[in-house]
Amino acid sequence: MLKSLFRIRRGFIPAALLVVAASLTPAPALAQTPDRSTDVYQDWILNCAVQRPNAPEGEKPRDAGARPICEIVQTFRNRTNNQVIATIAIGRVDPKSERKIVVQAPIGVWLPDGVIVTAEKASVTARFVRCTPQMCIAEADARKELLDALRNGTATAIEFSDASRSKARLSLSSKGFADALSALEKRN
């Protein structure tokens, strides 16, 4: 029933992991710039932004040591008013760290349950790490089994509960996932 209220929208890019790395605000207009790029792979979007080392106050940011931070994103919108319901992003903030799944869920979620990302034989629970006035953010390690399930087109979904403990299940599309993940792996 709740599934019929949602649809995937490919035009909105919230930059979830970039947001976690920066300031938890959505990216402004998404024009291609030397510091930011966006590529669409069917239902998945690859966002990259260049992170530069901090420069002393009054100086321009240094290009030496600059590196891209990339993520792949899928967004769910309400069919009636087009508002964002949830977003899932996969990426890493540091090239040496594990890849993470970050889910932006609506305010009013039941925090103890977290967000469950499921595939046929694998699941992971993303624990809520913070809420802002606009959203709650959960994260977990991106397990190989889940990435393989999406890559192979296996039915995958995210699930969370609202404050009244009613469950919402949003089906993840695997369209374009394999290409988006390959592009992500090449960039970081």
C-alpha positions, 0 to 999 in steps of 0.5 A: 500500500505505501509502495504505491505512494512512492516513485523514483525520481532521477532529477533530484540529487541530495548528495547524501554522503557529500552532505555527511562529509560536509554540512548536511545540506542539499547541494545547490544547482547541479551545473557541471563545474570543475569541482562538481559533476553529476552523471545519470545511470538510469535510476542511479545518479553518480555525484562527485565533488572535489575536496580540497585541503583547508587553506590558511585563512585569507588564502585560496584553497590549495589544489595540491592534495585535492581528491574527489568524493563520489557517491551513487544515489537513488531518491524516492518521491511522493507521487501526489506532491513530489516531495522527497520521502527518502534517499539512499546513497552509497560511497565513501568519504575517505578512499581508505575507509569502507564503503557506506550506505547512507539513508535519509529518511523523513522526520517522524521515523521510529529511531530504534528500528533503524533502516533495513536494507534488504535483498533476497539473502542479505540485509543490513540495518542502518542505524540512525546517527542524527536528525535535522529539522528536515530528515533523519540520517542512518548509515551502515557498511555497504555489504558486498552481498547487498551490492552484488544483489543490486548489481544482479537485479535482485529485488532489494528494498529499504524499510523503516517504521514511522512513530506509530510503528507502521512500516514503509517499504520502498523498492530499490531499482537496480536499473543502471546500478551496475554501471553506476557502481563501476563508475564509482569504483573508478573514481574513488 
